Amino acid sequence: MMTPSPSLPKHGQVTLIDVFTRDMRGGNPVPLVTDAQGMSDADMQQVAAQYGHESAFVLPADNPLAQWKLRFFVPAHEMEMCGHATVGSLWALRQWGLWRSSEAVVQTLSGLVHVQWDEARQCPWISQPPGQCTLLDEAQTQDALSVLSLSPASAAAVVAHPAVNASTSRIKTLIEFNDPRAVHALQPDFARMKSLCEQIDSTGLYPYALENPVDADSPLRVHARQFPRSSGYPEDAATGIAAAALWSHLQARGEFAHAGGKDAQCIVLQGEAMGSPSAIYVRARHNEQGEPDGCWLSGQVCWSTRT
C-alpha cells in the first residue's frame, strides 16, 4: 500500500524519503529539508549526523538559470553532488505541487543539473555530464582488491578487468567481476578503506558485475556495491554518481553499441547485500547536435516508513 503524502513541511523540518527503490521497497533513504533558508552549515551537518544518511537541503537559487539550489551533507562532510538526493528532492517537490513544469534546472556545488519529469514513470530524470576514466596500474588494482579481502589468487578467478577510476563529479574506483555472486559475497577491510581511497585518489570502491543479457533489446543489467571513502557509513544502498561514472566507462568500452547509442539504457542493481535492494535507471543523453552528452539518471521514489 502506498504511504500517503505528508503535508508540506515547515521551515527546517525533515521529511524522510526512499530513493531508487525496487518495487517500492529498499532504496537509499534521504532526509530532506524542503525549506532550508537560514540554516547554517553546522545545522545541515547535524541533520546528516542525526540520521546517518546523505541529506538534502532545498534553498532559493542564486543562479538565474536555476529554480532551486540543493546542498548535500553526509555525516562526515558536505558533498558537491548527490544523485539519489537530487532525484528524491525533485520528486518530493513534485508531490507537494512546488514543481509543475516538465523541465527544471537545479543549482549544485558541482554545477547546474537539468531535470525532466517522466509522466509515465512518475519520476524525474537528472542530467550528469560526460565522465572521465583512468586505468589504475597493476599495483593500485592489487591494493584495491586487497582491501576487498581478495588475495591475488582468488582475485584472478573472479575479477574480469583492471580497476578504473571514473567520474562525472566524484571519482569512483570501478572493479568489474565476472559473476554477481562474487560481488555480493565481498567482505571488505573497512579499516583500510579510507587510506586506500586516498592513495588512489578515489571517493569509494565500486565493484560490479554485468548480467548476461536476456536479449539484444533488453537494457543492460549491472549488479554493484559501493564502499565510500569517508562518508560516515561503510556501504551505500544506491549511488547515482557511481552509476553515472559506470555508464561513462561502459559507454567508452562500447557496451551500448548494439542500441545505436540513442536509446541505450542500463539498470544498476545495488543494495542487495545490505537488505535494501535498489534500482538505478541510466540512459543516454545527447546535445542539440545529437552528440553524446553524458547520461540521465532516474529511479522510483516513495515516502519512507523507516524510523
N, C-alpha and C positions, 0 to 999 in steps of 0.2 A: 504494500500500500504506500502511496506517495505521502511523504511528510508535508503537511500544509505549509504554505509560505508564511514566514513570520512577518510581523508588521515592520514598517520602515524603522530601522534602528535610530536611536537618539545619538547626539554628538558623543563620540568616543566609545560607543557601545560596540562590543564584539559579537559578531554572528559567525557561527561555525558552519562551513560548507565542505562537502567532499567532492573532489575534482578528479577527472579521469577514472570514474567508476566503471565497473564492469557489471552489466545487468543491475545497475542501481545499487551496487554494494562495493565495499572496498574503496579503492582510490586513495588519494592523498588529502588529508584534512588541511583546510586553510582557515585560520582565524582572520576574519575580515572586519575592518573598521571602515564603514562606508562614509563617515564624516569625521575625518581626522584633522580638521583645521585646528590649529593651536596646539596640537600635540608636539612635544619635544622629541628629540632623538631618544632620550632616555625613556620617555613614556612608551614609544614604539618598541624599543628593545625589551622593556619589561613585559609587554604583551607576548612577544615571541618567547621569552623565557618562561612565562607562566604556562603557556600552552604547549611548548616544546615542539612547535612546527613553524614552517615558513609562514609568516603573517603578512597580510597586505593592508595598505592604508591608502584610501582614496582622498585626494586633495584637488583643489582647483588647479588647472594647468596654468603655467606662466609662459607657455609657448602658444602663440595664437593659432597654430595649426592643430592643436590638440583640444579635446573636450575635457579630459581629466589628466591628472598626474598620479601615478602609482609609485609608492615606495614599498620596499620589501625588506623584512628583517627575519633572520633565523636567530635561535637563542644566542649565538656567539658573535654575530656581526650583521651589518646591513649588506644586502645584495643589490647589484645593479639591475638585475633582471630575474624574474621567476616565471617560467612558462605556465605552470598549473595555477599559480595565484592570479596571473593575468586573465586566463580563461575563466576561472571561477569568479573573479571580480566583475567581469563584463556580464557573465550570466546572471549574477545577482542584481546588478543594475537593471538588467532587462526585466527581471521578475518584479522589481519594485516600480517599474514604469519610468525609471530615470534615463533610460536609453531606448528610443523608439525607432530610430532610423535603421537602414540596412547596413550602414557602414559607420565606422568611428575611427578616431586616432587617439592613441594614449601616449602620454609622455612618460618615459622612464629614464633612469640614470644611464642606461645603455643606448638611448636614442628613442625615436618615435616608432611606435608599433601600430600597424594598420590592423583593423578588425572588421570582419564580415560576419553578419548574423546568418546562420543556416536555419531557415524556417522549417525545413523538413525534419532535421535532426534536433531542432530546438537547442542549439548550442552555438557559441561563437568560434570562429577561426581567427587565429592571430598570426601575424607575419613574423618570420625570422629571416635574417639576412643570409647571404651565401656564407658558407663556412670555410675555415682554413684547416688543413690536415697536414701533420708532420709525422713521419715514421720514426718511432723510437729505435735506438740501436739495440743490439742483442743484450748488452749488459743491463740497460734500462728495462727491457722487456723481462729479463730474468728476475730483476729486483721486484717488479710489479707482481710477477707470478709467485714469488716467494712470500710476499705479503698476503696473497690469496691462499697461502698454505699449500702451494703446489711445488713439489720437487721437480728438477729438470726432467727426470724420467717420466713422472706422472703427467707433467705438462705436455710432453711430446705426444702423448696418446690422445689428448683432448683439445689442445689449442690449435686452431686452424691457421692463424696468421700472426705475424709480429704485431706488437701493440702500436697504436696510433694515437697521437694527441690531436683531437679535433675540437673545433669551437665555432659557434655562431655568436657567443658572447662570453662564456666562461669555458676554459679548456677542460675537457673530459678525456680520460685515457680509455680508449676503446680496445677491448681484448676479445677477439672472436673465438668461440668454442665450436666444436663440431656437433655438439648434442646439447639440447636444452637441459637435460637431466644433469649434466656436468655443471652448468651454471647454477641450478637450484641447489646443488649439493655443496657449494663453496662455503668454507668456514674461515673467513679472513682473520688475520692477526691485527685486530683493530688498534693495538698499542703502537704498531709501526705505521699505521695508515698516514698520519699527518706528515711524518718526516719523509716518507717515501714520496708523497704527492709534492711536497716542497722540492724534493730532489729532482723530480722530473717535470716541474712547473705545471702541475695539474691541480684541479679542484676536486677530483674524485675519480675512482676507478669504475669503469662501466663494462663489465663482462656481458657478452651477449651471444646468442646462437640463432641462426636462421632456421625456420621450419621448412621442411620440404613442401613445395607449393602443391596445392590441390589441383590447380590447372593454370594455364598460361595467363588467364584473365583475372585470377584472384589477386587481391592485394598481398604483398609480401608480409609475412608474419614473423616477428622477431621476439624472442624471449630475452629479458635483460634484468640486471640488478644494478643498483647504484650505491657505492660506498663513498660518502663525501669526505673531504679532507678534514674539515673542522667546523661543521655546521652545528654541532652540539648534540647529534644523534648518530648512531652507527650506520644506518641504512635508510634509504628513501623509497617510499612506496610507488612513486611516479615522478619522473623527472623530465619535464618538457624540453628543457635546454639540452639535456643529454640526447633526447630523441632527435632533436633538430641537428645536433652535431653528427649523430649516427647517420641521419639522412644524407648529409653532405658527403660523408665518407662513402656510403654505399652508392650514391649517385655518381661520384667521381670514379668509382670502380666499375660502373656500367651495369649495376644490378637492375636498373629500371629501363634499360634499353628496349626490352620487349614491349613496354607500354607506350613507346613512342615519345616519352617524356611528358607530354601534355597532361595525360590522365593518370600518371604514375601515383600510386598510393602505397603506404605501408601501415601496419598496425604493430605498435610496440607493446608487448605484454610484460608488465612489471609487477612487483609486489607479492607474487605468489609465495615466495619463501617466508614472507612476513605475515601471511594470513590476511593480506589486504590487497586482493587482486585488482589490477588497474589495466586500462587500455588507453593508449595514446594514439590518436589518428594523425598521420602526417601525409601531406600531398604536395605535389609540385606547385611552385609559384612562378609566374612569368611576368616580365615587364610589358610595357605597351608595345614594344617591338617584337614580342613573342619569345624573347630570350630567357633562359632560366634565371631566376632571381630569388634564390633561397627556397623557402618552403612555407607552408601553412600548418599550424598545429591546432588540434581540437580534441574534444572528448566530452563525455557525458558528465553532468554536474547535478548534485542534489543537495538539499538541506541536510545537514548531518544530524544523526541521532546519537552520536558519540557524546560521552560526558567527560 
